[in-house]
Amino acid sequence: MKQEIYAILKAKYLIHDDAIKNWRFIVFLVLLVILMIANTQRFEQKVFEINELNNEVKELRSEFVDKRSALMKLKMESTVSQKMEVKQIFPSTVPPVKIRVNKEKEQNIFEKLWQ
């Protein structure tokens, strides 16, 4: 038992005649480890990129809400009337009147012109 442990620690399995098999396995393991490390690093980069994009989406959404509320405030009748008062344009005091178009009389347009 003691001899086997010393043989492993001294790496005699890499020096023997059949060491090529061991070297192939070691190279295979090293390549797998390199592949795993590269894959993990790529995964972490994607996670960071996703977090950055989520933060950007949150910022843009809050900016959109701010701009939309500012637009709603600008579209209010009171805001528009205040801005028009500066140009001496005042709101109408006469209520609007609904115009009805009679489709039957619309066909006789020439008759209307002669009246």
ZIRAWO-V228579 format. One record per residue. N is the residue number from 1. OMEGA is omega in whole degrees, 0 to 359 (none if undefined). BURIAL is + if it has 16 or more other ideal C-beta (glycine too) atoms within 10 Angstrom, else -. Layout:
n=N omega=OMEGA burial=BURIAL
n=N omega=OMEGA burial=BURIAL
//
This chain:
n=1 omega=181 burial=-
n=2 omega=180 burial=-
n=3 omega=181 burial=-
n=4 omega=179 burial=-
n=5 omega=177 burial=-
n=6 omega=180 burial=-
n=7 omega=178 burial=-
n=8 omega=181 burial=-
n=9 omega=179 burial=-
n=10 omega=179 burial=-
n=11 omega=178 burial=-
n=12 omega=180 burial=-
n=13 omega=178 burial=-
n=14 omega=184 burial=-
n=15 omega=184 burial=-
n=16 omega=181 burial=-
n=17 omega=180 burial=-
n=18 omega=182 burial=-
n=19 omega=180 burial=-
n=20 omega=178 burial=-
n=21 omega=180 burial=-
n=22 omega=180 burial=-
n=23 omega=178 burial=-
n=24 omega=180 burial=-
n=25 omega=180 burial=-
n=26 omega=179 burial=-
n=27 omega=177 burial=-
n=28 omega=179 burial=-
n=29 omega=180 burial=-
n=30 omega=178 burial=-
n=31 omega=177 burial=-
n=32 omega=180 burial=-
n=33 omega=178 burial=-
n=34 omega=178 burial=-
n=35 omega=179 burial=-
n=36 omega=180 burial=-
n=37 omega=179 burial=-
n=38 omega=180 burial=-
n=39 omega=179 burial=-
n=40 omega=180 burial=-
n=41 omega=178 burial=-
n=42 omega=178 burial=-
n=43 omega=180 burial=-
n=44 omega=177 burial=-
n=45 omega=179 burial=-
n=46 omega=179 burial=-
n=47 omega=179 burial=-
n=48 omega=179 burial=-
n=49 omega=178 burial=-
n=50 omega=179 burial=-
n=51 omega=179 burial=-
n=52 omega=180 burial=-
n=53 omega=177 burial=-
n=54 omega=178 burial=-
n=55 omega=179 burial=-
n=56 omega=178 burial=-
n=57 omega=179 burial=-
n=58 omega=179 burial=-
n=59 omega=181 burial=-
n=60 omega=178 burial=-
n=61 omega=179 burial=-
n=62 omega=176 burial=-
n=63 omega=178 burial=-
n=64 omega=180 burial=-
n=65 omega=179 burial=-
n=66 omega=181 burial=-
n=67 omega=180 burial=-
n=68 omega=179 burial=-
n=69 omega=177 burial=-
n=70 omega=178 burial=-
n=71 omega=179 burial=-
n=72 omega=179 burial=-
n=73 omega=179 burial=-
n=74 omega=182 burial=-
n=75 omega=181 burial=-
n=76 omega=183 burial=-
n=77 omega=181 burial=-
n=78 omega=180 burial=-
n=79 omega=180 burial=-
n=80 omega=181 burial=-
n=81 omega=177 burial=-
n=82 omega=181 burial=-
n=83 omega=180 burial=-
n=84 omega=178 burial=-
n=85 omega=178 burial=-
n=86 omega=180 burial=-
n=87 omega=179 burial=-
n=88 omega=174 burial=-
n=89 omega=185 burial=-
n=90 omega=178 burial=-
n=91 omega=182 burial=-
n=92 omega=177 burial=-
n=93 omega=180 burial=-
n=94 omega=180 burial=-
n=95 omega=181 burial=-
n=96 omega=180 burial=-
n=97 omega=180 burial=-
n=98 omega=180 burial=-
n=99 omega=178 burial=-
n=100 omega=178 burial=-
n=101 omega=179 burial=-
n=102 omega=185 burial=-
n=103 omega=179 burial=-
n=104 omega=181 burial=-
n=105 omega=181 burial=-
n=106 omega=181 burial=-
n=107 omega=182 burial=-
n=108 omega=184 burial=-
n=109 omega=180 burial=-
n=110 omega=178 burial=-
n=111 omega=178 burial=-
n=112 omega=181 burial=-
n=113 omega=184 burial=-
n=114 omega=182 burial=-
n=115 omega=none burial=-
//
